[in-house]
Amino acid sequence: MIIDSGTKRKLREMTSELLEAFERLDERTVMPLSHAEVVGLAVDNAYGGYADAKIQRLVKRAGLRYPQADPRTIDLAEERGLDRGVLAGLDAGNYLGQRLNVAFQGATGSGKPFLLCALVKSACRGRYRACYARMPDLAEQVEAAALKPGGPAKLVRKYSAYTLLAIDEWLVDKPDERFGRFLLELMDLRYDNASTAFATQSATKEWHSRLGGDTIADAILDRIVHNTVWIDTGESNMRQRHGRSMLES
């Protein structure tokens, strides 16, 4: 029996899903088909469910602050100034293949965490391993890891392995020396190997001083700013906007 390459690839990824797909086939429907066509039909049916389940697992493991976030439901109100084309390009995921970073910068309430979570979910739909983390939580993890033998190194390896690492509340607090060195090691491993996304209130010109203003800050920035897509989320308060919409509805 000749099986095309696409079907073979799907078969290699599946186990029990395929058997269930064969059992669901209607004999009257598949009777006119060749053996290869029957296999292809069953594999396609099984693969749809398999792919959806895998995406859901990736989304769950990503630890999203806003699990409902989705690029397709982003409020593109004119006052936000968001570029529809840029967002569509991010949703397509080309930046991941180019190992570019993304930075959402804007005022409090401008929807940065939602945009960050939507970006992560989009990566998961592309079946990439992605992770959402708040910078204060990362700082706590670094402190806890420092108490264990080899803890910081394991933590760096963990977060360097994601195709997309999304860091919310970037530079909301100034990192201490230990956390600064962790960030340097992490960004060094991720540089030109994976994409990192940031959500921050801090303008780029403030990053150096908030990172400590020293050589470590220089090194961290050097591994971020040169290959980053910058997105201004504006001054519009989306919490206020949505709250007003709910009252009016």
Steps between C-alpha positions, in 0.01 A plus 500: 500500500637842403462768770592860427765679708249722682304198620820326611600805705165508674513126569835535675351754742186309595416184696152422634335785306541310174327184624205705623482678163482167312223382733299813423510450122170419332543189284240620250685829456846353450399199287570673165842619620836332450698369798735799482206743496340330801824524694542864402144583608542330838836664557365847415205453736724376781761767446253784539408388850859415585626844393222680691578302817871576469432871458279499809777331699754758382265786595438352844872450566575857388336628821315792344373781718215544252419157351224656289744734322509451125652710219173473310303673776734792572320832523637707212329824601653790307613684814729208591708555188574130459617399153272225368765386254770466766269301726400274211868441427562403862203265492651334193806424712771602254689678776551163673676357198716812484561482879389860548383644830180699557447786745160644593550844655228726631316657790329319786173349383595505130457124468862383495449173695204404279706562186787298648271208582345517153849476352574192711174333400577568135839330542329203664263473203812475286599213732796680650592464866426833666490634854350806670668631815486818710838655572430519878422128499824427314689697766343287774589181313861614470516564875357157575731331249805661664435284808536176304819347353507584130160668534569821304659308211197269477268798501694666219487179294126467561414846374752497218332194347172668401460611141314803638550638850257782583600717797227723641563798730851530356709733719210582731767455769874547466676161512761440770845370405404131515189548289693722258757226443219250450343725235835538327555124482143446385512765227841379391367147446187624327675752276471394134358164613147584616254789531429693817201732540468779755213707638617816675411853602864605473621679190800340335724789606423415864593132477872550560458687828224265620730203431762653727685731262814285504683261265244227571228739383707571187532129427131423558384783274748404230327161479151649476467836326662427163253234385171612654163595351380803702126553546360810670173409676421866555341694785140382469378321815334180379368409845313830510381456141366148557347597833314784331383267221357256756309778674355620170394154380 
